[in-house]
Amino acid sequence: MPQISVDYSADLAGTFDRRGLGLAINRLAEATIDAKPESCKTVFRQSEVLVVGTSGTAGDTQVFVEFQIFPGRSPEAKAALSEGVLALLARFVRPRPGTRLFTAVNIADIDRESYRNATARG
């Protein structure tokens, strides 16, 4: 654990190294919340439309990172993880000239009693 999702605006596709960012996020999770390397799983999902506010400025983009982790991490560790991810996003993802890039991170606890996972090999 953790399960990590990175939602990003379609306009950002091809402008940043998703694999490099994913590896950096996984390493950060290992360092800040003591996650095991093989349990860090980061998925990237492209979002076609972003509407901000009521005017919907064209060209706005967003990257939203969500961590689903088992409970037990301190608020300080979660805050360090969030700050670290924001720093990685600033390093890996840049807004195009004349646009705005919104970045956000959420760390949420998973219900340990109901969570299940499996691995299949082909």
ZALUMZA-557534 format. One record per atom (N, C-alpha, C): residue in one letter; x, y, z. Coordinates in steps of 0.001 Angstrom, whole numbers, padded with zeros to 6 digits, always signed. Example, Ala and Ser with C-alpha at 12.3 -4.5 7.8 and 13.67 -1.06 7.14 Angstrom:
BEGIN
A+013190-005690+007800 A+012300-004500+007800 A+013200-003300+007800 S+012850-002250+007080 S+013670-001060+007140 S+012900+000030+007870 
//
This chain:
BEGIN
M+000866-001143+000000 M+000000+000000+000000 M+000912+001204+000000 P+000821+002208-000712 P-000391+002930-001067 P-000835+002729-002519 Q-002100+003023-002733 Q-002640+003150-004083 Q-002605+004644-004397 I-002001+005005-005518 I-001794+006414-005845 I-002397+006688-007210 S-003231+007726-007287 S-003853+008131-008551 S-003407+009543-008887 V-003045+009740-010154 V-002660+011067-010637 V-003589+011411-011794 D-004504+012335-011551 D-005388+012827-012598 D-004775+014093-013171 Y-004680+014163-014494 Y-004058+015338-015112 Y-004848+015760-016338 S-004828+017056-016615 S-005546+017626-017758 S-004964+017133-019069 A-005845+016892-020031 A-005435+016393-021343 A-004424+017325-022007 D-004533+018624-021764 D-003596+019578-022374 D-002159+019361-021905 L-001985+018621-020809 L-000642+018354-020297 L-000040+017074-020870 A-000843+016288-021573 A-000358+015025-022128 A+000857+015288-023010 G+001886+014519-022814 G+003095+014669-023615 G+004022+015775-023156 T+003654+016517-022101 T+004500+017626-021657 T+005333+017286-020425 F+005088+016112-019820 F+005883+015728-018658 F+006084+014216-018648 D+007104+013802-017944 D+007500+012403-017861 D+006676+011709-016780 R+005605+011044-017186 R+004719+010396-016215 R+005444+009270-015471 R+006194+008452-016177 R+006915+007361-015505 R+007914+007920-014490 G+008665+008945-014878 G+009625+009555-013966 G+008948+010138-012739 L+007814+010818-012949 L+007062+011372-011826 L+006544+010250-010941 G+006007+009197-011539 G+005494+008071-010758 G+006573+007431-009901 L+007748+007218-010478 L+008859+006648-009710 L+009267+007578-008566 A+009300+008876-008825 A+009667+009846-007790 A+008629+009869-006671 I+007354+009799-007023 I+006289+009761-006008 I+006411+008492-005174 N+006650+007360-005831 N+006793+006100-005096 N+007971+006158-004129 R+009102+006709-004576 R+010278+006832-003702 R+009983+007752-002515 L+009252+008822-002786 L+008872+009742-001713 L+007986+009044-000683 A+007054+008222-001147 A+006186+007471-000226 A+007014+006524+000639 E+008011+005898+000047 E+008904+005020+000816 E+009595+005809+001927 A+010074+006986+001588 A+010858+007789+002528 A+010004+008464+003601 T+008792+008889+003262 T+008018+009703+004209 T+007002+008922+005016 I+006431+007854+004435 I+005416+007099+005189 I+005805+005630+005329 D+007073+005319+005066 D+007612+003976+005243 D+006850+002929+004423 A+006476+003307+003204 A+005803+002367+002303 A+006832+001394+001737 K+006406+000166+001532 K+007289-000826+000914 K+007351-000557-000588 P+008524-000667-001202 P+008667-000345-002628 P+007675-001069-003526 E+007506-002378-003311 E+006629-003147-004194 E+005147-002869-003956 S+004823-002166-002894 S+003410-001894-002638 S+002966-000527-003155 C+003888+000297-003615 C+003537+001601-004184 C+003082+001406-005631 K+001835+001745-005893 K+001274+001593-007237 K+000663+002928-007658 T+001224+003514-008714 T+000766+004822-009178 T+000171+004684-010568 V-001054+005164-010709 V-001755+005128-011989 V-002010+006566-012446 F-001882+006802-013752 F-002132+008128-014329 F-003407+008078-015156 R-004263+009076-014939 R-005524+009168-015678 R-005651+010562-016283 Q-005856+010575-017570 Q-006006+011841-018289 Q-007452+012308-018208 S-007643+013576-017847 S-008975+014194-017778 S-009171+015088-018991 E-010256+014911-019675 E-010496+015654-020915 E-010898+017107-020695 V-011657+017384-019641 V-012195+018737-019459 V-011940+019195-018027 L-011516+020442-017883 L-011379+021093-016584 L-012140+022405-016652 V-013040+022606-015710 V-013772+023860-015613 V-013482+024441-014232 V-012929+025652-014216 V-012580+026323-012970 V-013523+027491-012770 G-014183+027522-011628 G-015072+028636-011306 G-016268+028698-012221 T-016773+029889-012416 T-017964+030075-013249 T-017643+030648-014618 S-016404+031099-014813 S-016057+031657-016118 S-015375+030645-017025 G-014722+029625-016430 G-014089+028571-017219 G-013021+029075-018163 T-011938+029636-017622 T-010858+030159-018440 T-010238+029050-019287 A-010203+029260-020581 A-009594+028279-021485 A-008109+028170-021188 G-007582+026975-021268 G-006160+026765-021054 G-005780+026402-019634 D-006715+026500-018688 D-006406+026072-017327 D-006140+024575-017316 T-005174+024156-016512 T-004852+022744-016381 T-004723+022384-014902 Q-004788+021083-014629 Q-004713+020629-013248 Q-004024+019275-013170 V-003308+019082-012070 V-002813+017767-011687 V-003256+017544-010248 F-003995+016458-010027 F-004506+016117-008702 F-004001+014728-008339 V-003281+014647-007226 V-002708+013382-006778 V-003448+012934-005524 E-003899+011683-005548 E-004597+011144-004385 E-003921+009857-003919 F-003636+009806-002630 F-003066+008625-001989 F-004147+007946-001170 Q-004263+006655-001319 Q-005092+005820-000450 Q-004104+004969+000343 I-004063+005184+001667 I-003082+004496+002502 I-003781+003871+003707 F-003110+002883+004301 F-003614+002313+005541 F-003455+003328+006662 P-004373+003331+007617 P-004281+004270+008733 P-003046+004002+009590 G-002699+004982+010401 G-001596+004829+011334 G-000462+005799+011111 R-000463+006495+009966 R+000592+007486+009736 R+000235+008765+010475 S+001247+009432+010981 S+001021+010666+011739 S+000587+011794+010801 P-000108+012790+011345 P-000444+013961+010538 P+000797+014632+009956 E+001900+014613+010696 E+003142+015217+010213 E+003698+014450+009010 A+003638+013126+009055 A+004112+012320+007924 A+003242+012549+006693 K+001936+012639+006901 K+001021+012900+005774 K+001275+014282+005185 A+001506+015270+006054 A+001795+016623+005567 A+003109+016656+004799 A+004113+015940+005289 A+005398+015881+004584 A+005237+015230+003217 L+004424+014194+003138 L+004163+013538+001863 L+003469+014501+000903 S+002455+015203+001376 S+001742+016166+000520 S+002674+017260+000018 E+003472+017832+000917 E+004405+018887+000509 E+005436+018360-000476 G+005916+017153-000234 G+006882+016555-001142 G+006309+016318-002531 V+005065+015862-002582 V+004422+015644-003886 V+004249+016973-004613 L+003826+018016-003912 L+003700+019326-004561 L+005038+019785-005131 A+006113+019539-004407 A+007448+019913-004909 A+007807+019099-006152 L+007470+017810-006162 L+007716+016993-007350 L+006904+017478-008539 L+005652+017838-008302 L+004814+018348-009396 L+005419+019626-009968 A+005919+020500-009112 A+006545+021739-009593 A+007782+021441-010427 R+008471+020342-010111 R+009666+019967-010857 R+009340+019278-012186 F+008313+018454-012195 F+008009+017645-013378 F+007002+018287-014337 V+006091+019118-013817 V+004996+019645-014645 V+005045+021162-014631 R+005092+021755-015801 R+005146+023219-015933 R+003942+023698-016734 P+003355+024823-016328 P+002265+025370-017141 P+002815+025948-018442 R+002020+025861-019455 R+002404+026496-020717 R+002267+028000-020557 P+003024+028776-021342 P+002928+030235-021234 P+001478+030708-021398 G+001076+031617-020529 G-000256+032197-020616 G-001356+031333-020013 T-000989+030217-019344 T-001997+029341-018735 T-001757+029237-017236 R-002729+028668-016560 R-002592+028403-015125 R-002576+026896-014908 L-001730+026452-013980 L-001661+025059-013582 L-002034+024973-012111 F-003084+024243-011822 F-003512+024002-010451 F-002992+022626-010039 T-002385+022541-008858 T-001927+021256-008348 T-002499+021045-006951 A-002803+019793-006627 A-003358+019468-005320 A-003022+018026-004972 V-002977+017758-003672 V-002693+016422-003157 V-003670+016121-002034 N-004179+014889-002002 N-005023+014438-000905 N-004504+013089-000416 I-004409+012967+000893 I-003997+011710+001516 I-005198+011194+002293 A-005699+010006+001954 A-006888+009449+002606 A-006572+008062+003153 D-007150+007773+004305 D-006989+006455+004908 D-007992+005465+004324 I-007524+004261+004074 I-008357+003154+003598 I-008830+002362+004813 D-010015+001809+004714 D-010520+000922+005757 D-009771-000406+005666 R-008882-000637+006587 R-008029-001825+006576 R-008848-003119+006634 E-009974-003079+007307 E-010794-004277+007474 E-011477-004729+006186 S-011764-003804+005298 S-012490-004188+004077 S-011609-004215+002825 Y-010429-003641+002884 Y-009560-003598+001707 Y-009009-004982+001393 R-009040-005337+000128 R-008459-006587-000351 R-007713-006311-001647 N-006697-007106-001946 N-006013-006991-003224 N-005542-008376-003646 A-005182-008495-004909 A-004700-009758-005456 A-003742-009455-006592 T-002869-010396-006882 T-001946-010295-008001 T-002117-011538-008861 A-002244-011337-010165 A-002345-012467-011098 A-001172-012395-012051 R-000623-013516-012398 R+000473-013578-013369 R-000027-014294-014620 G+000439-013798-015751 G+000040-014405-017013 G+001105-015288-017570 
//
